[in-house]
């Protein structure tokens, strides 16, 4: 485990990962790593036709996230500069398992294992989750053109996949604490009290993980 703070924020589309990562970055003065989304040339086509464009979409994300994390490790973490990211690279497997056929996923998983084998692990993962209604409202509110064709069924299945993946991650990596927050109950964007609650829990968890 790194002694330098490295926090990742995870959860399904629309749950508020980037907003919370920005708040954490501002609060602690940590470097902010944001995932590349809009730059993916396949994403709009993916939401229109998942089966046809899933492999291209997932490979683009994997390669770009690998490059991002490599840069962050070399330029920040190795120099003891703390970082907060609005994603964890294991999310690639969540999306790939949902969208790729078995042959594609087998090839994809091989590449994933090669690229991520020596990646640094976070000190803390923040997992945000919310009901389908909340996710759909937030996606509509931010009005990204690229997300207008997201299927509610796909989003609902993705939320279930996240729950399973996070539970499995905790079993496989007990040394990495996972802080779970319900987006239906907490609104850290509009409520300072809710944001302070999250920050206090994060501070406590960071102290424990870095000292252990």
Secondary structure, 3 states (H helix, E strand, C coil): CCCCCEEEEECCCCCCHHHHHHHHHHHHCCEEECCCCCCCCCHHHHHHCHHHHHHHHHHHHHHHHHHHHHHHHHHCHHHCCCEEECCCCCHHHHHHHHHCCHHHHHHHHHHHHHHHCCCCCCCEEEEEECCHHHHHHHHHHHCCHHHCCCCHHHHHHHHHHHHHHHHHHHHHCCCCEEEEEECCCCCCCCCHHHHHHHHHHHHHHHHHHHHC
